[in-house]
Amino acid sequence: MKKLDFKQIYEKSLTEEQLLLEYVKHIPGHKNSKGEIAPWVIISHTTNKIISSHKTKEDAKKHLQQMHIFK
């Protein structure tokens, strides 16, 4: 039986669903595309760009959760 090193085990255990690809961040004064104040944003880890803007932290977290469910 072939023994796996830590890196091989780690890479084998990772799946796209387990990786955190987006996160919620507070940016005071940020406005959405409609010009409304929406300081809670979802940012992509891969591109570091804002994906969506929300008025409340709860709305942003809810949207992030929905994004992960439908991937």
MMTF fields as JSON, N, C-alpha, C and O atoms, coordinates in Angstrom:
{
  "mmtfVersion": "1.0.0",
  "mmtfProducer": "UNKNOWN",
  "numBonds": 283,
  "numAtoms": 284,
  "numGroups": 71,
  "numChains": 1,
  "numModels": 1,
  "chainsPerModel": [1],
  "groupsPerChain": [71],
  "chainIdList": ["A"],
  "bondAtomList": [4, 2, 8, 6, 12, 10, 16, 14, 20, 18, 24, 22, 28, 26, 32, 30, 36, 34, 40, 38, 44, 42, 48, 46, 52, 50, 56, 54, 60, 58, 64, 62, 68, 66, 72, 70, 76, 74, 80, 78, 84, 82, 88, 86, 92, 90, 96, 94, 100, 98, 104, 102, 108, 106, 112, 110, 116, 114, 120, 118, 124, 122, 128, 126, 132, 130, 136, 134, 140, 138, 144, 142, 148, 146, 152, 150, 156, 154, 160, 158, 164, 162, 168, 166, 172, 170, 176, 174, 180, 178, 184, 182, 188, 186, 192, 190, 196, 194, 200, 198, 204, 202, 208, 206, 212, 210, 216, 214, 220, 218, 224, 222, 228, 226, 232, 230, 236, 234, 240, 238, 244, 242, 248, 246, 252, 250, 256, 254, 260, 258, 264, 262, 268, 266, 272, 270, 276, 274, 280, 278],
  "bondOrderList": [1, 1, 1, 1, 1, 1, 1, 1, 1, 1, 1, 1, 1, 1, 1, 1, 1, 1, 1, 1, 1, 1, 1, 1, 1, 1, 1, 1, 1, 1, 1, 1, 1, 1, 1, 1, 1, 1, 1, 1, 1, 1, 1, 1, 1, 1, 1, 1, 1, 1, 1, 1, 1, 1, 1, 1, 1, 1, 1, 1, 1, 1, 1, 1, 1, 1, 1, 1, 1, 1],
  "groupList": [{"groupName": "MET", "atomNameList": ["N", "CA", "C", "O"], "elementList": ["N", "C", "C", "O"], "formalChargeList": [0, 0, 0, 0], "bondAtomList": [1, 0, 2, 1, 3, 2], "bondOrderList": [1, 1, 2], "singleLetterCode": "M", "chemCompType": "L-PEPTIDE LINKING"}, {"groupName": "LYS", "atomNameList": ["N", "CA", "C", "O"], "elementList": ["N", "C", "C", "O"], "formalChargeList": [0, 0, 0, 0], "bondAtomList": [1, 0, 2, 1, 3, 2], "bondOrderList": [1, 1, 2], "singleLetterCode": "K", "chemCompType": "L-PEPTIDE LINKING"}, {"groupName": "LEU", "atomNameList": ["N", "CA", "C", "O"], "elementList": ["N", "C", "C", "O"], "formalChargeList": [0, 0, 0, 0], "bondAtomList": [1, 0, 2, 1, 3, 2], "bondOrderList": [1, 1, 2], "singleLetterCode": "L", "chemCompType": "L-PEPTIDE LINKING"}, {"groupName": "ASP", "atomNameList": ["N", "CA", "C", "O"], "elementList": ["N", "C", "C", "O"], "formalChargeList": [0, 0, 0, 0], "bondAtomList": [1, 0, 2, 1, 3, 2], "bondOrderList": [1, 1, 2], "singleLetterCode": "D", "chemCompType": "L-PEPTIDE LINKING"}, {"groupName": "PHE", "atomNameList": ["N", "CA", "C", "O"], "elementList": ["N", "C", "C", "O"], "formalChargeList": [0, 0, 0, 0], "bondAtomList": [1, 0, 2, 1, 3, 2], "bondOrderList": [1, 1, 2], "singleLetterCode": "F", "chemCompType": "L-PEPTIDE LINKING"}, {"groupName": "GLN", "atomNameList": ["N", "CA", "C", "O"], "elementList": ["N", "C", "C", "O"], "formalChargeList": [0, 0, 0, 0], "bondAtomList": [1, 0, 2, 1, 3, 2], "bondOrderList": [1, 1, 2], "singleLetterCode": "Q", "chemCompType": "L-PEPTIDE LINKING"}, {"groupName": "ILE", "atomNameList": ["N", "CA", "C", "O"], "elementList": ["N", "C", "C", "O"], "formalChargeList": [0, 0, 0, 0], "bondAtomList": [1, 0, 2, 1, 3, 2], "bondOrderList": [1, 1, 2], "singleLetterCode": "I", "chemCompType": "L-PEPTIDE LINKING"}, {"groupName": "TYR", "atomNameList": ["N", "CA", "C", "O"], "elementList": ["N", "C", "C", "O"], "formalChargeList": [0, 0, 0, 0], "bondAtomList": [1, 0, 2, 1, 3, 2], "bondOrderList": [1, 1, 2], "singleLetterCode": "Y", "chemCompType": "L-PEPTIDE LINKING"}, {"groupName": "GLU", "atomNameList": ["N", "CA", "C", "O"], "elementList": ["N", "C", "C", "O"], "formalChargeList": [0, 0, 0, 0], "bondAtomList": [1, 0, 2, 1, 3, 2], "bondOrderList": [1, 1, 2], "singleLetterCode": "E", "chemCompType": "L-PEPTIDE LINKING"}, {"groupName": "SER", "atomNameList": ["N", "CA", "C", "O"], "elementList": ["N", "C", "C", "O"], "formalChargeList": [0, 0, 0, 0], "bondAtomList": [1, 0, 2, 1, 3, 2], "bondOrderList": [1, 1, 2], "singleLetterCode": "S", "chemCompType": "L-PEPTIDE LINKING"}, {"groupName": "THR", "atomNameList": ["N", "CA", "C", "O"], "elementList": ["N", "C", "C", "O"], "formalChargeList": [0, 0, 0, 0], "bondAtomList": [1, 0, 2, 1, 3, 2], "bondOrderList": [1, 1, 2], "singleLetterCode": "T", "chemCompType": "L-PEPTIDE LINKING"}, {"groupName": "VAL", "atomNameList": ["N", "CA", "C", "O"], "elementList": ["N", "C", "C", "O"], "formalChargeList": [0, 0, 0, 0], "bondAtomList": [1, 0, 2, 1, 3, 2], "bondOrderList": [1, 1, 2], "singleLetterCode": "V", "chemCompType": "L-PEPTIDE LINKING"}, {"groupName": "HIS", "atomNameList": ["N", "CA", "C", "O"], "elementList": ["N", "C", "C", "O"], "formalChargeList": [0, 0, 0, 0], "bondAtomList": [1, 0, 2, 1, 3, 2], "bondOrderList": [1, 1, 2], "singleLetterCode": "H", "chemCompType": "L-PEPTIDE LINKING"}, {"groupName": "PRO", "atomNameList": ["N", "CA", "C", "O"], "elementList": ["N", "C", "C", "O"], "formalChargeList": [0, 0, 0, 0], "bondAtomList": [1, 0, 2, 1, 3, 2], "bondOrderList": [1, 1, 2], "singleLetterCode": "P", "chemCompType": "L-PEPTIDE LINKING"}, {"groupName": "GLY", "atomNameList": ["N", "CA", "C", "O"], "elementList": ["N", "C", "C", "O"], "formalChargeList": [0, 0, 0, 0], "bondAtomList": [1, 0, 2, 1, 3, 2], "bondOrderList": [1, 1, 2], "singleLetterCode": "G", "chemCompType": "PEPTIDE LINKING"}, {"groupName": "ASN", "atomNameList": ["N", "CA", "C", "O"], "elementList": ["N", "C", "C", "O"], "formalChargeList": [0, 0, 0, 0], "bondAtomList": [1, 0, 2, 1, 3, 2], "bondOrderList": [1, 1, 2], "singleLetterCode": "N", "chemCompType": "L-PEPTIDE LINKING"}, {"groupName": "ALA", "atomNameList": ["N", "CA", "C", "O"], "elementList": ["N", "C", "C", "O"], "formalChargeList": [0, 0, 0, 0], "bondAtomList": [1, 0, 2, 1, 3, 2], "bondOrderList": [1, 1, 2], "singleLetterCode": "A", "chemCompType": "L-PEPTIDE LINKING"}, {"groupName": "TRP", "atomNameList": ["N", "CA", "C", "O"], "elementList": ["N", "C", "C", "O"], "formalChargeList": [0, 0, 0, 0], "bondAtomList": [1, 0, 2, 1, 3, 2], "bondOrderList": [1, 1, 2], "singleLetterCode": "W", "chemCompType": "L-PEPTIDE LINKING"}],
  "groupTypeList": [0, 1, 1, 2, 3, 4, 1, 5, 6, 7, 8, 1, 9, 2, 10, 8, 8, 5, 2, 2, 2, 8, 7, 11, 1, 12, 6, 13, 14, 12, 1, 15, 9, 1, 14, 8, 6, 16, 13, 17, 11, 6, 6, 9, 12, 10, 10, 15, 1, 6, 6, 9, 9, 12, 1, 10, 1, 8, 3, 16, 1, 1, 12, 2, 5, 5, 0, 12, 6, 4, 1],
  "groupIdList": [1, 2, 3, 4, 5, 6, 7, 8, 9, 10, 11, 12, 13, 14, 15, 16, 17, 18, 19, 20, 21, 22, 23, 24, 25, 26, 27, 28, 29, 30, 31, 32, 33, 34, 35, 36, 37, 38, 39, 40, 41, 42, 43, 44, 45, 46, 47, 48, 49, 50, 51, 52, 53, 54, 55, 56, 57, 58, 59, 60, 61, 62, 63, 64, 65, 66, 67, 68, 69, 70, 71],
  "secStructList": [7, 7, 7, 7, 7, 2, 2, 2, 2, 2, 2, 2, 2, 7, 7, 4, 4, 4, 1, 7, 7, 3, 3, 3, 3, 3, 7, 6, 6, 7, 5, 7, 6, 6, 1, 7, 5, 7, 7, 3, 3, 3, 3, 3, 6, 6, 6, 7, 7, 3, 3, 3, 3, 3, 1, 1, 2, 2, 2, 2, 2, 2, 2, 2, 2, 2, 2, 2, 2, 6, 7],
  "xCoordList": [0.835, 0.0, 0.888, 1.834, 0.561, 1.347, 0.96, -0.22, 1.973, 1.747, 1.659, 2.498, 0.638, 0.475, 1.101, 1.002, 1.75, 2.262, 1.151, 0.064, 1.427, 0.404, -0.188, -1.406, 0.667, 0.195, -0.767, -1.796, -0.443, -1.308, -2.652, -3.698, -2.617, -3.86, -4.709, -5.921, -4.068, -4.767, -5.413, -6.594, -4.656, -5.19, -6.309, -7.281, -6.181, -7.198, -8.493, -9.584, -8.372, -9.556, -10.3, -11.483, -9.607, -10.252, -11.168, -10.818, -12.336, -13.235, -13.669, -13.504, -14.214, -14.632, -15.657, -15.66, -16.53, -17.557, -16.955, -17.553, -15.785, -15.17, -14.389, -14.132, -14.014, -13.225, -14.116, -15.205, -13.661, -14.386, -13.933, -12.812, -14.819, -14.441, -14.939, -14.483, -15.862, -16.38, -16.517, -16.586, -16.554, -16.739, -17.467, -17.504, -18.047, -18.785, -17.831, -17.052, -17.911, -17.059, -17.868, -18.743, -17.58, -18.247, -17.374, -16.211, -17.964, -17.264, -18.146, -19.07, -17.868, -18.684, -18.766, -17.753, -19.971, -20.182, -20.339, -20.591, -20.194, -20.329, -21.77, -22.711, -21.936, -23.267, -23.414, -22.449, -24.646, -24.905, -25.098, -24.961, -25.412, -25.54, -26.712, -26.767, -27.653, -28.797, -28.487, -29.313, -27.302, -26.907, -27.338, -27.179, -27.879, -28.323, -27.14, -26.25, -27.147, -26.11, -26.268, -27.329, -25.199, -25.198, -23.795, -23.008, -23.491, -22.126, -21.677, -20.488, -22.592, -22.227, -22.103, -23.083, -20.896, -20.641, -20.111, -19.547, -20.312, -19.724, -18.577, -18.749, -17.396, -16.188, -15.66, -15.689, -15.182, -14.593, -13.148, -12.368, -12.795, -11.405, -10.509, -9.344, -11.039, -10.22, -9.925, -8.813, -10.915, -10.702, -10.563, -10.121, -10.942, -10.926, -11.865, -11.666, -12.886, -13.862, -15.188, -15.49, -15.978, -17.294, -18.249, -18.367, -18.924, -19.888, -21.289, -22.059, -21.614, -22.934, -22.867, -21.975, -23.837, -23.901, -25.233, -26.262, -25.205, -26.416, -26.495, -25.478, -27.713, -27.928, -27.603, -27.186, -27.796, -27.532, -26.581, -26.466, -25.913, -25.016, -25.792, -25.32, -26.982, -27.821, -28.196, -28.166, -28.55, -28.89, -27.683, -27.82, -26.519, -25.307, -24.994, -24.669, -25.096, -24.824, -25.835, -25.48, -27.088, -28.133, -27.858, -27.979, -27.491, -27.182, -25.956, -25.94, -24.936, -23.737, -24.083, -23.589, -24.934, -25.363, -26.111, -25.892, -26.978, -27.721, -26.764, -26.964, -25.739, -24.755, -24.054, -23.816, -23.729, -23.023, -23.951, -23.497, -25.225, -26.186, -26.352, -26.447, -26.387, -26.695, -25.465, -25.59, -24.281, -23.061, -23.074, -22.14],
  "yCoordList": [-1.179, 0.0, 1.254, 1.359, 2.211, 3.433, 4.42, 4.664, 4.977, 5.956, 7.352, 7.723, 8.139, 9.509, 10.484, 10.3, 11.528, 12.556, 13.564, 13.494, 14.486, 15.434, 16.23, 16.389, 16.736, 17.553, 16.767, 17.295, 15.524, 14.692, 14.444, 14.485, 14.191, 13.96, 15.221, 15.16, 16.375, 17.654, 17.96, 18.301, 17.842, 18.135, 17.177, 17.572, 15.931, 14.927, 15.227, 14.966, 15.772, 16.032, 17.3, 17.449, 18.225, 19.475, 19.266, 18.594, 19.853, 19.891, 21.331, 22.129, 21.686, 23.065, 23.516, 24.685, 22.613, 22.977, 23.348, 24.121, 22.812, 23.071, 24.385, 24.938, 24.882, 26.106, 27.333, 27.389, 28.296, 29.554, 30.469, 30.977, 30.674, 31.456, 32.894, 33.742, 33.18, 34.53, 34.811, 33.889, 36.094, 36.463, 37.8, 38.573, 38.06, 39.299, 40.3, 39.952, 41.557, 42.616, 43.906, 44.17, 44.701, 45.987, 47.089, 47.253, 47.845, 48.975, 50.213, 50.447, 51.007, 52.184, 53.124, 53.415, 53.588, 54.528, 53.891, 54.593, 52.564, 51.905, 52.005, 51.881, 52.228, 52.305, 51.208, 50.832, 50.695, 49.677, 50.336, 51.553, 49.548, 50.072, 51.041, 51.803, 51.01, 51.936, 53.243, 54.156, 53.334, 54.534, 54.532, 55.536, 53.422, 53.31, 52.902, 52.172, 53.384, 52.991, 51.494, 51.038, 50.746, 49.294, 48.886, 48.358, 49.138, 48.954, 47.511, 47.27, 46.551, 45.147, 44.489, 44.386, 44.042, 43.493, 42.065, 41.637, 41.351, 40.023, 40.183, 40.704, 39.724, 39.876, 38.494, 37.561, 38.379, 37.141, 37.024, 37.966, 35.864, 35.617, 35.505, 35.899, 34.976, 34.748, 36.032, 36.209, 36.936, 38.169, 39.404, 40.454, 39.279, 40.389, 41.525, 42.675, 41.197, 42.194, 41.987, 40.89, 43.065, 43.002, 42.263, 42.591, 41.265, 40.471, 41.04, 41.125, 41.433, 42.012, 42.916, 42.787, 43.842, 44.821, 44.697, 44.426, 44.899, 44.736, 45.811, 46.341, 46.117, 47.155, 46.669, 47.455, 45.363, 44.826, 43.628, 42.965, 43.377, 42.235, 40.936, 39.994, 40.896, 39.702, 39.381, 38.221, 40.414, 40.21, 39.677, 38.79, 40.221, 39.779, 38.318, 37.53, 37.965, 36.588, 35.62, 34.516, 36.039, 35.199, 34.966, 33.844, 36.026, 35.898, 35.01, 34.198, 35.157, 34.334, 32.858, 31.988, 32.598, 31.216, 30.661, 29.514, 31.457, 31.008, 30.747, 29.806, 31.566, 31.368, 30.018, 29.32, 29.655, 28.395, 27.198, 26.131, 27.358, 26.26, 25.928, 24.755, 26.942, 26.737, 26.593, 26.661, 26.397, 26.175, 24.788, 24.403],
  "zCoordList": [0.0, 0.0, 0.0, 0.781, -0.899, -1.036, 0.063, 0.312, 0.711, 1.773, 1.166, 0.344, 1.568, 1.083, 2.07, 3.283, 1.542, 2.44, 2.753, 2.18, 3.651, 4.111, 2.958, 2.878, 2.056, 0.939, 0.056, -0.367, -0.221, -1.051, -0.373, -1.02, 0.919, 1.672, 1.683, 1.477, 1.926, 1.967, 0.621, 0.564, -0.453, -1.79, -2.159, -2.804, -1.757, -2.054, -1.299, -1.806, -0.096, 0.735, 0.333, 0.639, -0.36, -0.752, -1.947, -2.916, -1.851, -2.995, -3.165, -2.243, -4.306, -4.56, -3.531, -3.143, -3.078, -2.103, -0.757, -0.009, -0.435, 0.86, 0.877, 1.947, -0.285, -0.346, -0.196, -0.767, 0.556, 0.696, -0.432, -0.423, -1.406, -2.575, -2.502, -3.27, -1.596, -1.424, 0.074, 0.886, 0.424, 1.824, 1.925, 0.968, 3.095, 3.359, 4.01, 4.897, 3.547, 4.096, 4.213, 3.388, 5.228, 5.427, 4.825, 5.196, 3.883, 3.259, 3.466, 2.686, 4.511, 4.8, 3.585, 2.948, 3.279, 2.19, 0.819, -0.16, 0.729, -0.58, -1.075, -0.292, -2.37, -2.979, -4.019, -4.684, -4.152, -5.167, -6.531, -6.656, -7.54, -8.906, -9.064, -10.029, -8.108, -8.142, -7.421, -7.404, -6.829, -6.097, -4.644, -3.95, -4.176, -2.783, -1.901, -2.336, -0.661, 0.292, 0.572, 0.999, 0.325, 0.538, 0.993, 0.208, 2.278, 2.764, 2.983, 3.19, 2.944, 3.14, 1.781, 1.043, 1.447, 0.123, 0.199, 1.205, -0.896, -1.044, -2.022, -3.124, -1.602, -2.403, -2.789, -1.988, -4.015, -4.507, -4.032, -4.165, -3.477, -3.089, -4.32, -4.275, -5.403, -6.587, -7.362, -7.86, -7.471, -8.239, -7.358, -7.823, -6.082, -5.12, -5.541, -5.15, -6.337, -6.779, -6.057, -5.587, -5.977, -5.351, -6.281, -7.462, -5.732, -6.495, -6.323, -7.279, -5.082, -4.821, -3.596, -2.758, -3.509, -2.416, -1.698, -2.317, -0.373, 0.429, 1.509, 1.958, 1.911, 2.923, 4.33, 5.181, 4.579, 5.918, 5.842, 4.811, 6.953, 7.057, 6.891, 6.254, 7.468, 7.389, 5.945, 5.536, 5.171, 3.753, 2.973, 2.131, 3.261, 2.569, 2.9, 2.012, 4.183, 4.593, 3.988, 3.575, 3.939, 3.357, 1.869, 1.378, 1.161, -0.264, -0.485, -1.41, 0.354, 0.252, 0.449, -0.268, 1.429, 1.688, 0.47, 0.081, -0.124, -1.319, -2.481, -3.248, -2.614, -3.679, -3.522, -4.507, -2.293, -2.033, -2.229, -2.643, -1.943, -2.116, -3.58, -3.941, -4.433, -5.848, -6.735, -7.958, -6.16, -6.96, -7.536, -8.24]
}
